[in-house]
Amino acid sequence: MLMKKSLYVYEFDISQEYVLYAWLTNKYVSFPVEEKKKVQKILYSPESVVTVGERSILGILLKAGCVVPSEFNEFSHAMVLHKRAIHASDRLMLTILPTLSCNCACTYCYELHPSLSESKMDERTIEGIKNFIKKNIPYLKLLNIRWFGGEPLLCYDIIQDINLYTKKLCTRYNVHFTSNITSNGLLLNESVGKNLNTIGIWEVQVTLDGNKDRHNRLRILRNGDATYDNIMANIISFLSINRRNKIILRLHVHEEDKEDEVLFGIKDVLDSIPKSLRRRINPYPHVIYSPKVEDWNIREEQKEPLSVYTLCEKIIEMIVEKKYYPLFAGSDRGKVFACEFDADWSWTILPDGHITKCTVAIESERAIGKLNNKGEMVFFNNRYAAFISKEWQGIIEKECNSCVFLPLCWGRCSYQNYLRFMGGGDFFCSVNGVKKEWMIKRTLTFYGINYLLNKKIKE
């Protein structure tokens, strides 16, 4: 049988081991680091195996999926996994924005924030959401509700109403229910935290813009007051009231930031959180590179300097050093699509009932339909047809069929691909150019950390 190195196998040295991760089989295999050259020779030229020892190593690589039969089309197999995931009929994810209003006035925010009275979700939309869930629940195994905004905790009454209704239905139909929320954290006091637990929310995503001084220049209240102390106190309170509670901590990195200031600020943040709570905090850096951009063409053509991505790499290393679990830790293969925009089972519902596929595309003119009070999605045919046909995914099959980074990228931002398809634009690869070096480092960090975590768990 003729054999070849798998397209989706990743190599790294860690803790005196030479480790390989085979994405297709989701398996790790390790060798003493001194055997690296011998193993690499077999990995890259499996047909050159001669000795009994080499055959033994080849057997290990073949079993793990690091080496595969020459006729095996790995890209086609990956696309099968991708299409099964995005077309699954037994799950539903609703991202619900109960309001576009917010109590913060972050200097770089892309959202316009009307008053609460102007943008709070109305009763007809709430009724429509409940009826939509009721119609779909008999066919589901998994149901997730994600709360977004604006600041969703300004409308806790709506969150409680819909979550309790959904939990009851899920119990009746034996559907696994999960729910989480993205919040600025200012209203996440002890009382609210306990109430969230009663309605099935144990995970909250909160954003910090660096240490106290830097954060308070960028993330302020609408009256200009500071927010850092309040947010940090609420993060610690939420983690303390229930051992099941978890924080996704988004750490913003701005394109114009100076590296030493960013690293100092994030170190300050990470050091300020008690060590006993850190295993339930998943920090991750996020690049803010085009604040308040009105034109998506401007956003997508921007080419951020490599320094921004090497800075993110250093932040991830610091996160691990400080005994936190990065956001991706323990996930191994992870999603087999770019984001939930691709999935038939994921919808974003705005306060007025308009439906979109993306939390960035929250303007009604970007909607692909509207939910009525009967729980029916009434689609705008031209936009919905382009989405449901998924013709833009032909870009992946044409441009990405030999790319080793496909499992980490899946053709980049799906919404931008959709827009380019609608406008007749060309493919824009997010891996080529300045991002490629960072993508390689990120790959090794991603799988290296997971290897160590899985090894620790087994020990």
KOLNU-817228 format. One line per field, with one value per residue (C-alpha): x, y, z. Coordinates in pm, 1 decimal, padded with zeros to 6 digits. Example, Ala and Ser with C-alpha at 12.3 -4.5 7.8 and 13.67 -1.06 7.14 Angstrom:
REM KOLNU-817228
east <- c(01230.0|01367.0)
north <- c(-00450.0|-00106.0)
up <- c(00780.0|00714.0)
REM end
This chain:
REM KOLNU-817228
east <- c(00000.0|00141.6|00138.9|00191.2|00219.1|-00121.5|-00195.5|-00339.6|-00068.4|00107.4|00450.1|00597.8|00864.2|00744.4|00879.2|01158.8|00909.4|00857.7|00479.3|00253.7|-00115.5|-00329.7|-00636.2|-00841.8|-00825.3|-00795.4|-00499.5|-00160.7|00151.0|00483.6|00845.7|01161.3|01292.6|01621.6|01430.1|01282.3|01498.1|01436.5|01059.5|01048.3|01227.9|00959.0|00676.1|00779.9|00898.1|00699.5|00797.9|01163.9|01110.9|01351.3|01441.4|01223.1|01257.2|01141.2|00843.9|00746.8|00750.2|00556.1|00293.2|00252.0|00219.8|-00028.1|-00245.5|-00252.0|-00341.4|-00017.5|00044.9|-00243.9|-00292.6|-00179.8|-00519.6|-00703.2|-00842.7|-00812.9|-00965.2|-01280.5|-01307.2|-01266.4|-01541.5|-01773.1|-01717.7|-01775.9|-02103.4|-02237.3|-02175.1|-02331.8|-02637.0|-02711.4|-03086.1|-03082.9|-02950.0|-03048.3|-02850.2|-03024.1|-02823.1|-03076.2|-03030.5|-03298.0|-03178.8|-02925.3|-02898.0|-02584.1|-02472.1|-02116.5|-01973.9|-01658.0|-01451.4|-01410.0|-01751.2|-01905.3|-02263.3|-02497.5|-02676.1|-03030.1|-03204.3|-03354.7|-03706.1|-03631.1|-03470.2|-03604.5|-03746.3|-04124.5|-04379.3|-04453.8|-04090.1|-04069.8|-04383.5|-04233.1|-03913.4|-04109.1|-04326.7|-04023.7|-03859.2|-04183.6|-04214.9|-03858.1|-03810.0|-03948.0|-03667.5|-03374.6|-03107.4|-02918.4|-03043.3|-02824.0|-02934.9|-02666.8|-02752.5|-02589.2|-02647.4|-02613.3|-02594.2|-02832.3|-02846.4|-03039.9|-03323.4|-03282.9|-03662.3|-03661.4|-03364.2|-03536.3|-03870.9|-03730.7|-03475.6|-03723.6|-03973.1|-03703.7|-03565.5|-03912.0|-03960.9|-03617.3|-03688.0|-04015.8|-03855.2|-03523.4|-03320.4|-02981.9|-03011.9|-02721.5|-02714.8|-02449.2|-02422.7|-02186.9|-02191.3|-01978.1|-01998.5|-02115.8|-02453.2|-02314.4|-02342.1|-02389.0|-02768.5|-02773.1|-02509.9|-02721.5|-03029.9|-02842.9|-02760.2|-03127.2|-03214.1|-02932.7|-02652.0|-02310.9|-02087.9|-02037.4|-01804.4|-01657.7|-01408.0|-01120.3|-00907.2|-00593.9|-00513.9|-00709.3|-00552.1|-00574.3|-00918.1|-01068.3|-00958.8|-01136.9|-01430.1|-01628.3|-01984.9|-02207.8|-02144.8|-01768.7|-01709.7|-01459.9|-01565.7|-01262.5|-01304.2|-01673.4|-01615.9|-01327.2|-01523.5|-01817.6|-01597.0|-01457.2|-01802.8|-01957.2|-01684.7|-01712.1|-02086.0|-02086.6|-01799.6|-01972.4|-01951.7|-01704.4|-01573.3|-01459.9|-01221.7|-01165.3|-00851.5|-00850.3|-00536.7|-00552.6|-00353.9|-00179.5|-00079.8|00281.7|00388.1|00550.7|00247.1|00004.7|00205.4|00249.6|-00122.7|-00236.9|00014.9|-00135.5|-00485.5|-00388.1|-00191.0|-00483.8|-00714.7|-00684.0|-00505.6|-00791.3|-01026.5|-00800.7|-00894.7|-01246.4|-01133.1|-01058.3|-00871.0|-00794.0|-00652.4|-00867.1|-00733.4|-00930.4|-00803.9|-01084.5|-01296.4|-01622.4|-01557.1|-01871.5|-01751.4|-01686.3|-01460.0|-01227.1|-01228.8|-01156.0|-00877.4|-00684.3|-00359.5|-00260.0|00113.2|00269.4|00367.8|00002.3|-00006.9|00330.0|00202.6|-00102.2|00133.6|00317.7|-00012.4|-00115.8|00219.3|00164.5|-00187.7|-00051.3|00239.3|-00005.8|-00195.8|-00507.0|-00670.4|-00675.7|-01013.4|-00918.7|-00765.8|-00887.0|-01087.2|-00845.1|-01011.6|-01275.2|-01529.3|-01524.8|-01651.0|-01537.8|-01824.0|-02192.9|-02281.8|-02221.3|-02467.1|-02829.3|-02910.4|-02781.8|-02977.2|-02932.4|-03254.7|-03267.0|-03497.9|-03748.3|-03755.7|-03523.9|-03304.2|-02936.7|-02654.8|-02388.9|-02365.6|-02161.9|-02431.7|-02701.7|-02852.0|-03198.8|-03084.3|-02843.7|-03118.5|-03215.7|-03564.6|-03795.2|-03956.3|-04329.7|-04523.8|-04633.5|-04272.1|-04239.7|-03927.7|-04032.1|-03725.3|-03615.1|-03572.3|-03265.8|-03056.3|-03183.3|-03134.2|-02769.0|-02720.9|-02906.2|-02736.5|-02396.8|-02244.5|-01968.4|-01836.5|-01721.3|-01436.3|-01309.1|-01317.4|-01138.4|-00884.5|-00825.2|-00801.7|-00425.8|-00391.5|-00262.0|-00436.0|-00789.0|-00882.0|-00797.4|-00940.0|-01223.4|-01209.2|-01198.6|-01496.1|-01804.5|-01999.5|-01732.8|-01730.7|-02108.6|-02082.9|-01812.1|-02019.5|-02324.2|-02111.9|-01912.1|-01583.1|-01270.0|-01143.1|-00933.1|-00713.5|-00656.6|-00360.1|-00135.2|00094.4|00164.9|-00066.3|00103.0|00391.1|00156.3|-00082.8|00201.4|00292.0|-00071.2|-00113.8|00177.4|00066.0|-00292.1|-00208.7|00089.9|-00115.7|-00390.8|-00138.1|-00002.9|-00353.3|-00469.3|-00153.5|-00203.0|-00564.6|-00461.7|-00190.1)
north <- c(00000.0|00337.8|00597.1|00970.6|01220.6|01353.4|01704.8|01793.9|01674.7|01926.9|01887.5|02051.0|01997.4|02021.4|01896.3|01692.3|01525.7|01540.9|01543.0|01497.7|01582.3|01426.0|01643.9|01391.9|01129.9|01381.2|01185.0|01272.5|01059.4|01141.0|01028.8|01118.1|01440.7|01272.1|01049.2|01349.7|01325.5|00952.8|00995.3|01290.7|01089.3|00819.9|01075.3|01259.5|00950.6|00651.3|00449.4|00466.9|00240.3|-00054.3|-00173.3|-00340.7|-00033.9|00195.8|-00029.6|-00007.7|00372.9|00371.1|00150.0|00401.6|00690.8|00500.6|00405.1|00765.6|00900.1|01095.5|00880.9|00787.2|00583.0|00776.1|00750.7|00894.3|01241.3|01418.5|01742.5|01562.9|01388.0|01720.0|01871.8|01582.7|01658.4|02026.4|01972.8|01727.8|01989.0|02289.1|02097.0|01914.0|01900.5|01804.9|02127.6|02490.7|02796.1|03128.8|03443.9|03686.1|04061.8|04179.3|04537.9|04743.4|04986.6|04990.1|05153.7|05188.2|05425.2|05243.5|05470.4|05210.9|05038.7|04972.5|04969.4|05264.7|05247.1|05386.3|05431.6|05130.0|05258.3|05273.8|04932.3|04690.8|04373.2|04389.4|04129.8|04013.7|03921.1|03744.5|03549.9|03469.4|03333.6|03110.3|02977.8|02917.1|02713.0|02525.3|02427.9|02301.3|02136.7|01789.4|01747.6|01863.2|01703.7|02025.2|02381.2|02678.1|03034.9|03303.5|03648.7|03947.9|04319.5|04611.9|04514.7|04220.7|04247.0|04571.3|04333.3|04059.5|04018.2|03904.5|03672.4|03509.6|03477.4|03306.3|03088.7|02951.3|02879.3|02703.6|02504.9|02368.9|02261.1|02101.6|01900.7|01777.1|01672.5|01551.7|01815.1|01924.1|02296.6|02539.8|02916.3|03186.1|03561.1|03829.3|04123.0|04422.6|04290.4|04612.0|04469.3|04125.7|04169.4|03884.3|03890.6|03888.1|03612.7|03388.2|03460.0|03368.1|03030.5|02961.7|03012.2|02794.4|03043.1|02954.9|03112.8|03486.0|03653.6|03980.9|04214.6|04409.6|04664.8|04613.3|04718.9|04972.5|05286.3|05181.5|05016.8|05326.7|05539.5|05317.7|05147.9|05411.5|05469.8|05696.3|05972.6|05925.6|05739.8|05454.7|05088.1|04868.6|04820.3|04737.6|04482.5|04309.0|04287.3|04133.0|03879.2|03755.9|03759.0|03553.2|03289.2|03276.4|03213.0|02882.8|02649.0|02574.1|02936.8|03027.4|03350.2|03388.9|03683.9|03874.0|04088.4|04361.6|04446.1|04759.7|04796.6|05112.1|04966.9|04955.3|04602.9|04671.8|04866.8|04593.1|04312.9|04511.8|04586.4|04229.0|04094.0|04334.9|04202.4|03834.9|03878.7|04052.1|03749.3|03492.1|03174.0|02964.1|03103.9|03091.6|02744.1|02875.0|03174.5|03131.8|03442.5|03514.5|03814.2|03979.3|04230.1|04553.2|04687.2|04886.0|05070.7|05211.7|05117.4|05177.6|05006.2|04631.2|04661.4|04881.7|04634.4|04328.0|04479.8|04594.4|04408.5|04423.1|04426.8|04099.0|04266.4|04257.0|03879.3|03814.1|04024.2|03796.6|03498.7|03649.3|03714.9|03350.2|03238.3|03467.9|03332.1|02978.0|03084.7|03242.1|02908.9|03009.0|02796.7|02982.7|02990.8|02706.3|02484.2|02124.9|02161.7|01977.4|01952.0|02207.9|02335.7|02219.4|02552.3|02914.9|03030.6|02969.4|03192.7|02882.3|02667.1|02608.0|02575.1|02915.5|03242.8|03589.8|03761.4|04139.7|04327.9|04406.6|04045.7|04087.5|03783.3|03794.2|03540.8|03754.5|03970.8|04227.6|04258.9|04382.1|04655.1|04569.9|04637.3|04343.3|04107.2|03803.0|03778.7|03857.0|03645.9|03695.4|03632.8|03288.7|03169.4|03175.9|03311.3|03519.1|03545.5|03813.0|03587.8|03736.0|03742.8|03412.5|03230.6|03336.0|03209.6|02879.3|02784.6|02847.2|02898.7|03110.0|02788.5|02688.2|02926.8|02678.9|02388.4|02591.4|02785.4|02584.8|02222.8|02196.2|02435.1|02279.6|02553.1|02465.6|02309.0|02636.3|02875.1|02724.7|03010.8|03295.6|03520.2|03358.3|03682.4|03855.3|03561.0|03592.6|03966.5|03917.8|03649.2|03878.2|04160.3|03951.6|04004.8|03791.2|03550.7|03712.3|03466.6|03546.7|03308.5|03442.5|03735.6|03872.2|03630.8|03313.4|03317.8|03391.2|03118.2|02864.4|02973.1|02972.6|02619.5|02488.9|02675.3|02553.3|02185.4|02201.9|02338.3|02085.6|01802.0|01907.4|01953.4|01612.6|01451.3|01615.6|01498.8|01137.9|01154.2)
up <- c(00000.0|-00101.3|00179.2|00233.9|00516.6|00618.8|00499.8|00839.5|01076.9|01301.1|01463.3|01771.6|02038.7|02395.7|02730.5|02569.5|02339.4|01965.0|01931.4|01629.8|01617.9|01345.3|01292.0|01095.6|01372.7|01659.1|01799.9|01943.9|01923.3|02088.1|02064.6|02258.8|02107.9|02018.3|01772.4|01588.4|01274.5|01240.8|01280.9|01040.3|00774.5|00798.5|00822.4|00506.1|00313.3|00440.1|00131.7|00238.3|00540.6|00547.7|00899.1|01160.7|01383.1|01104.9|01034.2|01400.8|01390.4|01063.1|01225.3|01507.4|01260.7|01046.7|01344.2|01465.4|01119.4|01073.9|00767.1|00536.1|00218.0|-00090.3|-00259.0|00046.0|-00033.0|00301.2|00179.6|00061.2|00397.0|00579.9|00365.4|00453.5|00823.8|00750.4|00566.0|00823.1|01091.4|00918.1|00795.2|01122.0|01184.3|01553.6|01700.9|01728.3|01836.1|01887.1|01952.8|02095.0|02131.9|02377.7|02329.2|02135.4|02424.2|02638.7|02962.0|02824.8|02564.6|02453.0|02231.9|01953.7|01952.4|01609.9|01743.5|01767.3|02100.2|02108.5|02443.0|02617.5|02555.3|02182.7|02141.3|02402.5|02250.0|02216.0|02326.2|01970.2|01913.9|02251.5|02159.1|01819.0|01976.0|02211.6|01930.1|01708.3|01984.1|02051.3|01683.3|01660.5|02000.1|01903.5|01647.5|01860.3|02075.5|02155.5|02206.1|02293.6|02362.0|02356.5|02489.0|02323.2|02283.5|02344.6|02708.7|02752.3|03133.2|03090.8|02993.9|03252.0|03261.8|02896.9|02950.1|03245.7|03065.5|02753.9|02934.7|03187.9|02908.4|02705.4|03000.7|03072.7|02710.0|02695.5|03009.2|02860.5|02531.1|02678.1|02489.9|02624.6|02700.8|02740.0|02763.3|02795.2|02780.6|02651.2|02890.8|02980.4|03337.6|03501.9|03608.6|03696.5|04073.3|04320.0|04301.9|03920.3|03913.5|04135.7|03925.2|03606.8|03759.4|03830.2|03462.0|03328.3|03264.0|03406.4|03141.6|03086.3|02836.5|02957.7|02788.1|02941.9|02756.4|02961.0|03316.7|03518.2|03372.8|03009.2|03036.8|03198.1|02903.5|02651.2|02824.7|03005.7|03118.2|02914.7|03170.8|03135.5|03463.6|03497.1|03485.2|03564.4|03940.8|03908.6|03630.3|03809.0|04133.8|03949.0|03768.3|04100.0|04260.6|03978.1|04000.0|04379.0|04408.8|04218.9|04130.6|03801.7|03688.0|03415.6|03259.5|02898.9|02928.5|02605.7|02613.9|02351.7|02157.5|01945.4|01627.0|01745.4|02085.8|02199.7|02283.3|02619.9|02743.3|02636.9|02797.1|03117.7|03130.7|03066.2|03318.3|03569.9|03493.1|03509.4|03833.0|04003.8|03988.1|04271.5|04165.0|04303.2|04037.0|03730.5|03606.3|03544.0|03341.6|02970.9|02850.5|02486.6|02294.8|02030.5|01777.7|01734.6|01404.5|01244.9|01500.4|01371.2|01009.5|00806.0|00487.0|00500.6|00196.3|00398.1|00685.7|00480.9|00274.6|00579.8|00632.7|00996.2|01073.3|01181.4|01509.5|01621.0|01581.5|01741.2|02031.0|02056.6|02064.9|02361.5|02536.9|02494.3|02636.0|02934.4|02985.4|03007.8|03230.4|03476.7|03506.3|03312.1|03043.2|02709.3|02536.3|02300.6|02572.0|02569.6|02249.9|02016.8|01675.9|01761.9|01510.0|01149.9|01015.9|01035.1|01255.3|01315.6|01019.7|00805.1|00998.8|00903.0|01273.9|01392.0|01388.9|01535.3|01640.1|01681.6|01922.9|01645.4|01520.0|01221.9|01160.0|01068.4|01073.0|01241.4|01553.6|01360.3|01091.7|01327.7|01111.2|00980.5|00624.2|00657.3|00777.0|00571.2|00717.5|01005.7|01277.9|01323.8|01645.2|01522.9|01525.0|01146.6|00978.3|00680.2|00457.6|00214.7|-00086.5|-00252.7|00066.9|00202.7|-00127.6|-00136.1|00218.4|00190.6|-00136.2|00027.1|-00315.6|-00160.7|-00005.2|-00350.7|-00274.1|-00015.5|-00256.7|-00521.3|-00317.2|00000.8|-00113.2|-00050.4|00245.1|00566.7|00767.5|00655.7|00994.9|01171.1|00913.0|00704.4|00456.6|00710.1|00800.1|00649.4|00647.6|00440.7|00198.5|00170.3|00100.8|-00159.3|-00329.5|-00334.2|-00477.1|-00723.2|-00538.9|-00544.7|-00280.9|-00006.8|00185.6|00551.8|00582.0|00306.6|00369.6|00715.2|00897.1|00777.3|01024.0|01310.8|01196.8|01212.1|01564.7|01671.0|01536.6|01739.5|02051.6|02011.0|01985.9|02219.6|02506.9|02447.4|02446.5|02784.1|02926.8|02804.8|02937.3|03275.8|03290.8|03221.2|03487.3)
REM end
